[in-house]
Amino acid sequence: MPELPEVETVRRGLEDHLMGRRIEQVELRRPDLRFPFPRDFDSSLRGRVVQSVDRRAKYLLIRLDGGLTWLSHLGMSGRWTLQGSNSSQGDGDEPHDHVVVHLDDGGRAVFSDHRRFGYMDLFETAEQDENRFLKKLGPEPTPDHLTPMDLAENLRDRRTSIKAALLDQRTVAGLGNIYVCEILFRAGVSPRRTAASVAGKSGVTERVERITAATHDVIVEAIDAGGSSISDFANVVGALGYFTRSHQVYGREGEPCMQCDATIRRIVQSGRSTFYCPKCQQ
């Protein structure tokens, strides 16, 4: 599943090409993705001008004139591509091209999703805090939003593993399996530890400080690298992300740790693979 850095990479690409464009037509080539499209979705978008493209956690928020926000979640395999006179990306007629947006400059923005775990919504921008997908999200994992105190409070008294707690979008919004593995490695914290033991009973522990700092560093570096191209992720013009080259534990089971002589291990936690160094992470 694309995580926050990948979604931010897509956001930047969409905003560069969509901002100021008028939506001439929206083709919905099926009645649903993971969920049905909102009622009158296509007609509600027609004629609207894109004012900006924002992001909250793993959600793209396309701001339209008239006070509407178009929400898009990529799910496991969703992808936005730009097509038209200034793009070499296809023609919008592939089998899994489910939403085709025609713009006033003759270009198209196409949403493809062969597994159909992605979804879309449309709501009044002023009601964002009450949107069913957004209202329970935790703080963003970026330096200007996530503080050690925020993290400590969201972890305290939780008996689940620190790995599972960080994947919970109510704890920190936007983190996924790849980046949590990398964050815990950089912080030197075992994924097996309970969230409560990391947070302590009060104040801010050293482990919380290290996890917060590692979160900031990993997310900023991954965004700068265009995300991680695992499976088929690519940005809106087909370019790959290069943070994969910086992975120190994720996907490296059986390989030597880059910081010590131990071997990277893989365990399964809550049905997800966790990669870690048994010596560096305590």
C-alpha positions as CSV (number, residue, x, y, z in Angstrom):
1,M,0.0,0.0,0.0
2,P,1.3,3.5,-0.8
3,E,2.3,5.2,2.4
4,L,2.5,8.9,3.3
5,P,5.7,9.7,1.3
6,E,4.2,8.0,-1.8
7,V,0.9,9.8,-1.4
8,E,2.7,13.2,-0.9
9,T,4.7,12.5,-4.1
10,V,1.4,11.9,-6.0
11,R,-0.1,15.0,-4.4
12,R,2.7,17.3,-5.6
13,G,2.4,15.9,-9.1
14,L,-1.3,16.3,-9.2
15,E,-1.2,19.9,-7.9
16,D,1.4,20.9,-10.4
17,H,-0.8,19.8,-13.3
18,L,-4.4,20.2,-12.0
19,M,-4.3,23.5,-10.0
20,G,-6.4,26.1,-11.9
21,R,-7.8,23.5,-14.3
22,R,-11.6,23.2,-14.9
23,I,-13.1,19.7,-14.9
24,E,-15.0,19.3,-18.1
25,Q,-16.2,15.7,-17.7
26,V,-15.8,12.8,-15.4
27,E,-16.1,9.2,-16.7
28,L,-17.0,6.6,-14.0
29,R,-16.4,3.3,-15.7
30,R,-17.9,1.3,-12.9
31,P,-20.3,2.1,-10.1
32,D,-17.8,1.6,-7.3
33,L,-14.2,1.0,-6.2
34,R,-13.8,-0.3,-2.6
35,F,-17.0,1.6,-1.8
36,P,-19.7,3.0,-4.2
37,F,-19.1,6.4,-5.5
38,P,-21.1,9.2,-3.8
39,R,-24.5,10.0,-5.3
40,D,-24.2,12.3,-8.4
41,F,-20.4,12.2,-8.0
42,D,-19.6,12.8,-11.6
43,S,-22.1,15.6,-12.1
44,S,-21.0,17.3,-8.9
45,L,-17.4,17.5,-10.1
46,R,-18.3,18.7,-13.6
47,G,-17.5,22.4,-14.2
48,R,-15.5,22.8,-10.9
49,V,-12.1,24.4,-10.8
50,V,-9.3,22.7,-8.9
51,Q,-7.9,25.3,-6.4
52,S,-5.3,23.1,-4.7
53,V,-4.4,19.5,-3.9
54,D,-3.8,18.8,-0.2
55,R,-3.0,15.7,1.8
56,R,-4.1,14.3,5.2
57,A,-2.3,11.1,6.2
58,K,-2.7,8.8,3.1
59,Y,-5.6,10.7,1.7
60,L,-5.4,13.1,-1.3
61,L,-7.7,16.1,-0.8
62,I,-8.5,17.9,-4.1
63,R,-10.0,21.3,-3.2
64,L,-12.6,22.6,-5.6
65,D,-14.3,25.9,-6.0
66,G,-17.6,26.2,-4.3
67,G,-16.3,24.8,-1.1
68,L,-16.1,21.1,-2.0
69,T,-13.3,18.6,-1.3
70,W,-12.8,15.5,-3.4
71,L,-11.1,12.8,-1.3
72,S,-9.1,10.0,-3.0
73,H,-7.4,7.1,-1.3
74,L,-5.1,4.9,-3.3
75,G,-5.8,1.7,-1.4
76,M,-3.3,-1.1,-2.2
77,S,-2.7,-0.5,-5.9
78,G,-4.4,2.7,-6.9
79,R,-2.5,5.1,-9.2
80,W,-3.2,8.5,-10.7
81,T,-1.6,9.2,-14.1
82,L,-1.7,12.3,-16.2
83,Q,-2.5,11.9,-19.9
84,G,-2.9,14.1,-22.9
85,S,-0.9,16.3,-25.2
86,N,1.8,16.9,-22.6
87,S,2.1,13.3,-21.4
88,S,3.2,10.0,-22.8
89,Q,1.1,8.0,-20.3
90,G,-1.4,5.9,-22.2
91,D,-4.8,6.9,-23.4
92,G,-7.2,6.2,-20.5
93,D,-8.4,3.0,-22.1
94,E,-6.7,0.3,-20.0
95,P,-8.9,-2.4,-18.4
96,H,-8.4,-1.0,-14.9
97,D,-8.7,2.7,-15.7
98,H,-11.8,3.3,-13.6
99,V,-12.1,7.1,-13.4
100,V,-11.1,9.4,-16.2
101,V,-11.2,13.2,-15.6
102,H,-11.2,15.4,-18.7
103,L,-9.7,18.9,-18.1
104,D,-10.2,22.1,-19.9
105,D,-6.7,22.1,-21.4
106,G,-7.4,18.8,-23.2
107,G,-5.5,16.7,-20.7
108,R,-6.8,13.8,-18.6
109,A,-6.2,12.6,-15.0
110,V,-6.8,8.8,-14.8
111,F,-7.3,6.7,-11.7
112,S,-6.4,3.1,-12.2
113,D,-6.7,0.3,-9.6
114,H,-6.5,-3.3,-10.5
115,R,-7.4,-4.5,-7.0
116,R,-10.0,-1.9,-6.3
117,F,-9.1,-1.2,-2.7
118,G,-9.0,2.5,-3.4
119,Y,-12.0,4.8,-2.8
120,M,-13.3,8.3,-3.3
121,D,-15.6,10.7,-1.4
122,L,-17.0,14.2,-1.8
123,F,-17.8,16.5,1.0
124,E,-18.2,20.2,2.0
125,T,-14.7,21.4,2.9
126,A,-16.0,23.1,6.1
127,E,-17.1,19.7,7.3
128,Q,-13.8,18.0,7.0
129,D,-13.3,17.4,10.7
130,E,-16.5,15.3,10.6
131,N,-15.7,13.2,7.6
132,R,-15.9,9.5,8.4
133,F,-12.4,8.8,6.9
134,L,-10.6,11.7,8.5
135,K,-12.1,12.5,11.9
136,K,-10.2,10.0,14.0
137,L,-6.7,10.5,12.5
138,G,-3.7,11.2,14.7
139,P,-1.1,13.9,14.1
140,E,0.9,14.0,10.9
141,P,4.4,12.4,11.3
142,T,6.2,15.5,10.2
143,P,8.4,17.8,12.3
144,D,5.8,20.6,12.4
145,H,3.0,18.4,13.7
146,L,4.3,15.4,15.7
147,T,6.0,16.1,19.1
148,P,7.4,13.6,21.6
149,M,4.6,14.6,24.0
150,D,2.0,13.8,21.4
151,L,3.5,10.4,20.7
152,A,3.9,9.6,24.4
153,E,0.3,10.4,25.2
154,N,-0.9,8.3,22.2
155,L,1.2,5.3,23.3
156,R,0.7,5.4,27.0
157,D,-1.2,2.5,28.6
158,R,-1.5,0.6,25.3
159,R,-0.6,-3.1,25.6
160,T,-0.1,-3.8,21.9
161,S,3.4,-3.9,20.4
162,I,5.0,-0.6,19.5
163,K,5.0,-1.7,15.8
164,A,1.2,-2.2,15.8
165,A,0.7,1.0,17.7
166,L,2.6,3.1,15.2
167,L,0.6,1.5,12.3
168,D,-2.6,2.6,14.0
169,Q,-3.7,5.7,12.2
170,R,-5.1,7.1,15.5
171,T,-1.6,7.2,16.9
172,V,0.3,8.8,14.0
173,A,-1.4,9.4,10.7
174,G,0.1,8.2,7.5
175,L,2.7,5.6,8.7
176,G,2.7,2.2,7.1
177,N,4.7,-1.0,7.4
178,I,7.8,0.0,5.4
179,Y,8.4,3.2,7.3
180,V,7.6,1.9,10.7
181,C,10.2,-0.8,10.2
182,E,12.8,1.8,9.2
183,I,11.8,4.2,12.0
184,L,12.1,1.6,14.7
185,F,15.5,0.5,13.4
186,R,16.9,4.1,13.4
187,A,15.5,4.6,16.9
188,G,17.1,1.4,18.1
189,V,13.7,0.1,19.5
190,S,12.6,-3.5,19.3
191,P,9.3,-3.9,17.4
192,R,8.4,-6.5,20.1
193,R,8.3,-4.0,22.9
194,T,4.8,-2.9,24.1
195,A,3.8,0.6,23.4
196,A,3.2,1.2,27.1
197,S,6.8,0.2,28.0
198,V,8.1,2.6,25.3
199,A,6.0,5.5,26.6
200,G,6.5,5.0,30.3
201,K,4.1,6.2,33.0
202,S,4.6,9.9,32.6
203,G,6.5,12.6,30.7
204,V,8.6,11.6,27.7
205,T,11.0,8.7,27.7
206,E,14.3,8.5,25.8
207,R,12.8,5.9,23.5
208,V,9.9,8.2,22.6
209,E,12.3,10.9,21.8
210,R,14.3,8.7,19.5
211,I,11.2,7.4,17.8
212,T,9.9,10.9,17.2
213,A,13.2,12.1,15.8
214,A,13.5,9.0,13.6
215,T,10.0,9.5,12.3
216,H,10.7,13.0,11.3
217,D,14.0,12.0,9.5
218,V,12.6,9.0,7.7
219,I,9.5,10.7,6.4
220,V,11.3,13.8,5.2
221,E,14.0,11.8,3.5
222,A,11.4,9.5,1.9
223,I,9.4,12.4,0.5
224,D,12.6,14.0,-0.9
225,A,13.4,10.7,-2.6
226,G,9.9,10.4,-4.1
227,G,8.8,7.5,-1.9
228,S,9.6,3.8,-2.1
229,S,8.8,1.9,-5.3
230,I,7.7,-1.4,-3.9
231,S,5.5,-3.5,-6.3
232,D,4.2,-1.1,-9.0
233,F,4.3,2.3,-7.3
234,A,5.1,5.2,-9.6
235,N,4.3,8.9,-9.6
236,V,1.8,10.7,-11.9
237,V,4.3,10.7,-14.8
238,G,5.5,7.1,-14.3
239,A,8.8,7.9,-12.4
240,L,9.9,5.5,-9.6
241,G,10.7,6.5,-6.0
242,Y,14.2,6.0,-4.8
243,F,13.9,5.7,-1.0
244,T,14.0,1.9,-1.6
245,R,17.8,2.3,-1.9
246,S,17.9,3.7,1.7
247,H,16.0,0.8,3.3
248,Q,18.2,-0.5,6.1
249,V,15.9,-3.3,7.3
250,Y,12.7,-3.5,5.2
251,G,12.9,-6.4,2.8
252,R,16.4,-7.4,3.9
253,E,15.7,-10.7,5.8
254,G,18.9,-12.8,6.1
255,E,21.2,-9.9,5.1
256,P,23.8,-8.4,7.4
257,C,22.8,-5.3,9.4
258,M,24.4,-2.2,8.0
259,Q,25.5,-1.1,11.5
260,C,26.6,-4.3,13.2
261,D,27.4,-7.9,12.4
262,A,23.9,-9.3,13.2
263,T,21.6,-10.7,10.6
264,I,18.3,-9.0,9.8
265,R,15.3,-11.0,10.9
266,R,11.7,-11.1,9.8
267,I,8.8,-11.8,12.1
268,V,5.0,-11.5,11.6
269,Q,3.0,-9.1,13.8
270,S,-0.7,-8.7,13.3
271,G,-0.4,-10.4,9.9
272,R,2.3,-8.0,8.6
273,S,6.0,-8.7,8.1
274,T,8.4,-6.9,10.5
275,F,12.1,-6.6,9.6
276,Y,14.5,-5.7,12.4
277,C,18.0,-6.1,13.7
278,P,18.0,-8.2,17.0
279,K,21.3,-6.5,18.1
280,C,20.7,-2.9,17.3
281,Q,17.1,-2.8,18.4
282,Q,16.4,-3.4,22.1
